[in-house]
Amino acid sequence: MSDDPLNTSRRSLLGAGAAAAASSVLPRAWAAGSDKPEKEEVRIGFIPLTDCASVVMASVLGFDKKYGIKIVPTKEASWAGVRDKLVNGELDCAHVLYGLMYGVHLGVGGPKKDMAVLMTLNRNGQALTLSKKLAEQGAVDGAGLAKLMAKDKREYTFAQTFPTGTHAMWLYYWLAAHGVHPLKDAKVITVPPPQMVANMRVGNMDGFCVGEPWNHRAIIDGIGITASTTQEVWPEHPEKVLGTTAEFVKKYPNTARAVVMAVLEAGRWIDAGLINKNKMAETIAEKAYVNTSVDAINQRILGRYQNGLGKTWDDPRHMKFFDDGAVNYPYLSDGMWFLTQHKRWGLLKSHPDYLAVAKQVNQTELYKQAAAQLKISVPKSDFRTSKLIDGVSWDGKDPAKYADSFALKV
């Protein structure tokens, strides 16, 4: 046992976790057993990505125990695998793509089942990577790529991680903002995140959209460049969510709330400073989690970016897990945005009742209960306004009109 690297890392981090837990105003999450979790062991699936960190750290640092649960992080191979295991109950919850949850809820991209988004896990921090070969031909950004594609009429192949997921939507939106129709002017394939770099290395795609650390890994390996970050596509965009089924929330509401509180505490711990971020990077880089070098993780979580061509910059909109609670609220307008893009690209054949679906999926009341116990502020509105890369604003007020307004669509 003593030479197990996971046990070693757990021991080295527990001190920090215990200190954080001790500083909380709440001795326990429930009073007189009334809110005691109905299910104490919670299996939470994750994909090897930097943004699984708050789920992993909630377990490693012992925040879960504070709320009467035991989180068992379960490493999964693909988003399709996460979807299937959530639907059939092998997983209780998951670090999961926002759009995947909405797709399953509406029966798009897999079996139909009522789903629940408990909270947003992180914002920003994904990227669009182009191959070094394309960069050498002038495609170092969206405009350069569009110019090269117009001149060179061969078939271009781009990869995303799941058809209804965030990376597909960032890729499509970014290409379309530069005049490239993602479904007519290119071939789009689905590749699990950890396999992106290997597939680019052997020439299976010209570019991809994925979460970190795989964009930075492509730079380290000398095979790709960062053409754009996703925070350039949508500043402060929602990314992964903590997802489960509606059935789980109905059956185990106290457990669901306890998981949210544990993960919120972990996100707060990560965002608390440089030392914690570096400890997080060292932990999730291990084989049991992301299985990469610490160097591939720790630069971009601090906002230190390079594009692989000599350009470096500090990005204030790097990946955050808490940011005083601003990250985590499951805004209805965020969920609705993914539906508008599903309609735009033909994944939905007709307009759904956007607001009704968002209200079914996003568990705003449960989140507010968890946040109140942790004295974390919540926004006054379920809607927020954002301006995306093409200059178009999204506020959630007329989703059907917004979805139909794009020049490039199916």
N, C-alpha and C positions, 0 to 999 in steps of 0.2 A: 504493500500500500504506500509506503513512504516514498518510493521512487516514481509514483504516478504523477506526471506533470500536471494533470488536472487538479489532483489533491493539493499539490504544492501551490498552484496558483490560487486555489480556493483559500488555503490557509493564509497566504500572503495578502489577500484582498479582504479577508473577513474583518480584520482590524478596522479598515476604512469603512466597511459596511456597518459594523457594529456601532462605530462612532456616529455615523450618519443616522442610524436608527435611534440611538440614544438621544439625539438632539431633537427628535420629533416631539411635538406637543401631545401626541396620542400614545398612551401606554399600550393600548390594544385597539383593534379596529371595531370591536363590538362591545356592547354593554349587556351584562347579564345573559349572555348567550343568544340574545334575540337576533343578532345579525351573523351568527356563526356560519361559516361556509358549509354548505350542504355536502360538497364534494371537496375533499382536502388535497388529493393529488390531481394536478392539472397538467396534462400533456400538451405542450405548446410546440407546434412545428415551426421550423425556420429554414430558410434557404441561406447558404453561405454568402452573406453580404454584410457590409459594415453596418447597415441599418437594422440588423437583428440584435444589435448591442444591448438595447434596454431590456429586452426579454431575457437574454443570456445573463446580464449583470444582475437582474432581479433575483435570479437563482443563485449565482455565484456569491453575491454579497449577502444573501440571506434576507432580503427584503420580503420575500414570500412568507417566510416563517412568522414574521411580525404580524401578518394578517391571517394567520391560521391555515395557510396552504403550503403545498410543496409544488413548485413549478419544475416540471421535467422537460427541459429543452430537447427537442427531437429533430435531428438534422435530416432534411429531405433533399431529394435529388433534383426535383423540378417543380414548377408551379402547378403543373397538371397533377402531380402526386399530392401536393398540398391540398388542392381542390378535392380530389377523390377521398382523401383521408378525413377531411372536414365533413364532407357530405355523409360518409358512412360511419362516422363516429370514432374512427381510430385515433383521431386527434380531437382534443377538446377545443383548442383555440389555435391560432397561427399568426405569425408575422407574415403578412400576406399583401398582395397587390390590391389597391383600392378598387380598380375596375374589375378585377376577378370576382370580388364579392358581389358587385352589382350584376355582372354577367350571370353568375350562378342563380342569383335571386330571380332573374328574368328568363332563365333557361337558355342563355346565349353562351356558346363555348363550353357546353357540358350539361350535366343533369340539372334539372330545376329544383331548387330547394330554398326555403326562406332563410335568409342569412342576416347576420347582425354585425355591424361595425361598432366596436366598443370605444375606440379612441384612435387618434392619429398617432403613429409611433415617431415619425420624424418628418422633416420637411427639407426640400432641396437635396443637393448632393448626388445627383446622377449625372451622366454625361453622354454625349454623342461622340463616338470614336470613329475616325476614318483610317483606312490602312495607310502605312507609310508610303506605299506605291502611289496611292492617289495624291497624297500630300506632295510628292515629288513632281506631280503633274499640275500642281497649282491648287488642288482642292484642299485648302487648309481651313475653310469655314463653309457655311451654307452657300454663300454667293459663289465662291470658287467651285464648289461641287456642282451647282446648277449650271455654271458656265461650261465645265468639263463635260457634263452629261449631255448638254445640248450639242456639243461639238463631236463627242465620241459616242456614236449611236449603239454601242454594244449593250447587252443586258447587264444592268447593275443589280447587285444583290445586297440587301440590308437585313440585319437580324434584330429581332426584339425577343422578349422573354415569354410572352403569353398574349394571345390575340386580343383579349379585352383589357389587358393590364396597362399600367402606367407607362411602361417603356414603349409599347406599341403606340400609345397616344402621343407621347413626347416626340417620337420619331416621325410620325405622320404629320404632326402639327409643324414641326421644324422644317421638314421637307416642303410642305405646302406653303409655308411662309416665304420660301425662296422660289416658289413657282414650279416645284417638282411634285407631280401627283404621285403619292406613294404607291397606289395600287395600279396605275396605268403606265407610269414611266419607269417603274422598277419592280424587282421581284423581292418580296418580303418573306423571310423564313423565321421560324420559331426555334430558339436555342436556349437551353437552360443557362443561367448566369455563369456558373463556374466553367462552362465549356466554351464561352465566347472567345477567350484569348487563343485557345488551342485551335479553334475553327478558323480564326483569322490567320493564324500562323501558316496553315496549310492552304490558304487561299479560298476558303469556302464563302467568304463574304467581303464586300468592299467597305462596309461600315456596320456599326451596331449601336444600339442604345441599351444601356444596362446600368445597374447600380455599382457603386464602389465596393471593393477595391479594383474591380476588373478593368476599368478605364485606365487607372494609374498603372496597373500591372502591364497593360499593353505598351505603355510608354517605357516602363522599366525594361521590358523585354525587347524593345526596339522595333516593334511591329506596327504600332499605331500612334495616332496623335489625337488630342482632344480638340475637336472642331467647335464644340459648344458645350456649355454646361446646361443642365435642365433649368437651373435658376435664371438663365438668360431667356429661356422659352417662357417660363411663368415664374416671376419672382415670388419667393415664399410659397411655392406650391406644396400641396400635401403629397406625401409619398406612401410609404407602407402604413398599413393599419393593423390594429389588433382585431382579428376577425374570429367569429364563431358562428354557430347556427342560431336562428331564432329559438329553436327548441331548447338549446343549452341555456340560454338566458332565462327562458320561462321556467325551466326545471331547477336551475341553480343560480338564482339572482344574486345571492350573497357571495357565492364563489366568483361570479363574473365581476362583481364590484371589488372584491378582494384582489383579483388579478390586476384590474385597472390601477388600484392603489399601489400595488407592489411595483408595477412597471412605471408608473408615474414617478415614484421615488427613485427608481433606477435612472430614469431619464434626467431627473433633477441632479442626481449625483454625477452623471457623466458631464453635464453642462456646467458643473460647478467650477471647473478650472483645468489648467494644463496638466497637472499631476494626475487627476482622475481620467482625463482623456487618454493620456499615455498608458495608464494602467488598463483601461478598457481595450486599447489597441493591442497590448501585449496578450491580454486574455483571449480576445476573439480571434487573434491570428493563429491560435493553436489548432492542431489537427482536428480536434473534436468539433470545432466551429467553422471558421472560414478557411483554415488551412492555407495560409500564405505568409509572406514575410511581414513583420511589423512595419517595415518601411513602406509597404504597399498601402497600408491603412493610415498611418499616423500623420501624414502631411495634409491630406485633404480634409480630415476632420478638424484641423486647426485653421482651415481656410488658405493653406499655402498651396497654390496651384502652379503647374507648369503645363505647357501644351505639347511637349515633346519635340519642339522645334526651336527651343531657346528662349521662348517667352515665359516669364514668370509673373505672377501677380498674387496679391492678397485679396481674397474674396470675402467680404463681410457676410454674404449670403451663403455661407457653407452649410453643410449638414448640421442641423441642430435637433436635439431630442426633447427639449423642454422649453428653454428660453422664457423662464418665468411663467410657464403654462401656456404661452401663446401658440405653441406647436400642436397641442394635443386635443383641442376641442374638435369633435366630429361635425364640422359645419355642414348643414344640409346643402348649401350651395356647392361645396366641394364635391360631394357625391353626385349631385345633379350634373356637374360639368362633364363627368365621365360618360354619363348617359347621352349628353348632347354630342359627344364625339363618337360614341357607338352608333348613334343615328346618322351622323355626318358620313361615316365610312361604311354604312350599309350593314353593320352588325345587328342593328334594330331596323326592321322594315317599316315601322310606323312610329310616330311619337308616343312614348309612354306617358303616363301621368307622372311627370318628373318629380313634383313635390311629394306626392303620395308615396312614391317608391322610396325617396330619400327618408321620409318620416318612418317608413317601415324598417329600413335597414339601419340608419344611424341612431344609436342608443343614447340620445342626448340627455335624457333624464337620468339614466344610470350613471353616465359620466359626471353629471352635475353633483350627484350624491357623493361620488368618490372624491371629486375635487373639493367639495365642501368640507369633508372630513380632513383633508390635507391642507385646508385653508389656501387653496389655489383659486385664483380668480377665473371667472368664465366670462366670455363676451356677452354683451347685451342682446345681440342678434344672432340668429342661425345662418345669416347670410353675410358674405364679405365681398368686396369689390376688388378685382385684380385686372391689371392691363397686361396682356400677353405680348409676345415678340412681334406680332403683326400689327400692334397698335390697337387691337380690338379689346374692349373692356368686357368683362364678365361679372355680372352681379346677381345672377340667378333669378331675375325678375320675370323674364320672358324666354324661357329655355327653348321653346319650339322655334321662335323667331330667330334666336341666336344660332341654333343648329342649322337652320335653313339659309342663314345669311352668307355662308362661305362660298367663294367663287369655286374653289377646288373642293369637291365632295363626290360621293358616288351618285 
